Amino acid sequence: NPTRLYSLAFAFNGATIAGAGLLLQTDVHPVIILVLAALGGTVGPLLQGGLSALVGSIVPKDALHRGYALDVVTYNVSAILAPAIVAAIAGFISPLASVMILAALMLSASLTVTSIPMRRKSTAASLPVSSPLDGLKAIGTIVPLRSTATATSIANISNGVLPVAATLLAADRFSVNAGVL
């Protein structure tokens, strides 16, 4: 059931975000926080674009082009605005408040995604896998999947570093809110 999978992924990501944010307030070794953040990030590819794969199962066939167009627009607007909003909250309220709001939104998404109506079976190609381990094996052995996963992972390093760099630059060089920068 795709909606249950997405719900679990959103909840897992939200819980790890909250955990990492709370652990930052303690004396725990930073490596533990980094490991927790990395674990939470393992569902990132599913959450960043995976819902787009469900459009064909949600939208009636005659409205499919419009459904994909709306998906692209909302995805891109969210990708632009969300990091700035999170950074602005960190600057105006506190970094912990920003992280906890983000975690709450992820947990909220885990509930919301379960209400997605699956109208028809997708005609997209699929690989039958019986477990997550089989899915990882497929990614490791099927060259296009492996290439896509590797390229996406490497490309997303910059997405992870950019908000950190903007925050540091905003505080150290420009004395402005990172969201504004």
C-alpha positions in Angstrom: 0.0 0.0 0.0 1.8 3.1 -1.2 0.1 5.5 1.1 1.1 3.5 4.1 4.7 3.5 2.9 4.7 7.2 2.4 3.0 7.7 5.8 5.7 5.7 7.5 8.4 7.5 5.6 7.1 11.0 6.5 6.7 9.9 10.2 10.2 8.4 10.3 11.7 11.6 8.7 9.8 13.8 11.1 10.8 11.8 14.1 14.5 11.9 13.2 14.3 15.6 12.5 12.8 16.2 16.0 15.3 13.8 17.6 18.3 15.5 15.9 16.9 18.9 16.9 16.4 17.9 20.5 19.8 16.1 20.7 21.5 19.3 19.5 20.4 20.8 22.8 22.3 18.2 24.8 25.9 17.1 25.3 25.5 14.1 23.1 28.4 13.5 20.7 27.8 15.2 17.3 28.4 11.9 15.5 25.3 10.5 17.0 23.3 13.4 15.7 24.9 13.1 12.3 24.0 9.4 12.2 20.4 10.1 13.2 20.2 12.8 10.5 21.6 10.5 7.9 19.1 7.8 8.8 16.3 10.2 8.5 17.6 11.3 5.1 17.4 7.7 3.8 13.8 8.3 3.0 14.5 11.7 1.4 14.4 10.5 -2.2 11.0 8.9 -1.6 9.7 12.1 0.0 11.3 14.5 -2.4 9.8 13.2 -5.6 8.2 9.9 -4.9 4.7 11.2 -4.5 4.9 12.3 -8.1 4.9 8.7 -9.0 1.4 8.4 -7.5 -0.2 11.0 -9.7 -1.1 8.4 -12.3 -2.9 6.4 -9.6 -4.7 9.4 -8.2 -5.8 11.5 -11.1 -8.4 10.3 -13.6 -6.8 9.5 -17.0 -8.5 12.4 -18.8 -7.0 14.9 -16.3 -3.5 13.3 -16.1 -1.6 16.1 -17.9 -3.1 18.7 -15.6 -2.4 16.6 -12.6 1.3 16.2 -13.5 1.5 20.0 -14.3 0.0 20.9 -10.9 2.4 18.4 -9.2 5.4 20.0 -10.9 4.3 23.5 -9.9 3.5 22.7 -6.3 6.7 20.6 -5.9 8.9 23.4 -7.3 7.2 26.2 -5.3 7.6 24.2 -2.2 11.2 23.5 -2.9 11.9 27.2 -3.2 9.8 28.6 -0.3 10.1 25.9 2.3 13.8 26.2 3.0 13.5 30.0 3.2 10.6 29.8 5.6 12.4 27.3 7.8 15.5 29.5 7.8 13.4 32.6 8.5 11.8 30.9 11.5 15.2 29.9 12.7 16.4 33.5 12.6 13.2 35.2 14.0 12.3 32.6 16.7 15.0 30.0 17.1 16.7 27.2 15.3 15.1 24.6 17.6 11.6 26.1 16.9 12.3 25.9 13.2 13.4 22.2 13.5 10.4 21.3 15.6 7.9 23.0 13.3 9.5 21.2 10.4 9.2 17.9 12.3 5.6 18.6 13.1 4.9 19.3 9.5 6.5 16.0 8.5 4.4 14.2 11.1 1.3 16.0 9.8 2.1 14.9 6.3 2.3 11.3 7.5 -1.3 11.6 8.5 -2.5 13.6 5.5 -0.9 11.2 2.9 -3.1 8.3 4.1 -6.1 10.1 2.7 -4.8 10.1 -0.9 -7.4 8.2 -2.9 -5.9 5.5 -5.2 -8.3 5.5 -8.1 -6.7 3.1 -10.6 -3.6 1.0 -10.9 -0.7 2.8 -12.4 0.5 1.7 -15.8 4.1 2.6 -14.9 6.7 -0.1 -15.1 7.4 -1.6 -11.7 9.9 -4.1 -10.2 8.4 -6.7 -8.0 10.4 -6.7 -4.7 9.4 -8.6 -1.6 11.4 -6.6 0.9 13.4 -3.4 1.3 16.6 -5.4 1.0 15.4 -6.7 -2.4 14.8 -3.1 -3.4 18.3 -2.1 -2.4 19.6 -5.1 -4.4 17.7 -3.9 -7.5 19.2 -0.5 -7.1 22.7 -2.0 -6.8 22.3 -4.4 -9.8 20.2 -2.5 -12.3 22.6 0.1 -13.9 20.0 2.8 -14.7 18.6 2.7 -11.1 22.1 2.6 -9.6 23.3 5.5 -11.8 20.2 7.6 -11.0 20.5 6.9 -7.2 24.2 7.7 -7.2 23.8 10.9 -9.3 20.8 12.1 -7.2 22.7 11.4 -3.9 25.7 13.3 -5.0 23.6 16.2 -6.4 21.7 16.5 -3.1 24.9 17.0 -1.1 24.8 20.6 -2.4 21.2 20.9 -1.4 22.1 19.9 2.1 25.2 22.2 2.3 23.5 25.3 0.8 21.2 26.0 3.8 24.1 25.5 6.3 26.3 27.8 4.2 23.6 30.5 3.9 23.0 30.4 7.7 26.7 30.7 8.5 27.1 33.5 5.9 24.1 35.3 7.2 25.2 35.2 10.8 29.0 35.8 10.3 29.2 38.1 7.3 26.0 39.9 6.8 24.2 40.0 10.2 20.9 39.2 8.5 18.3 36.4 8.9 19.3 33.4 6.9 15.8 33.2 5.3 16.2 36.7 4.0 19.6 35.8 2.5 
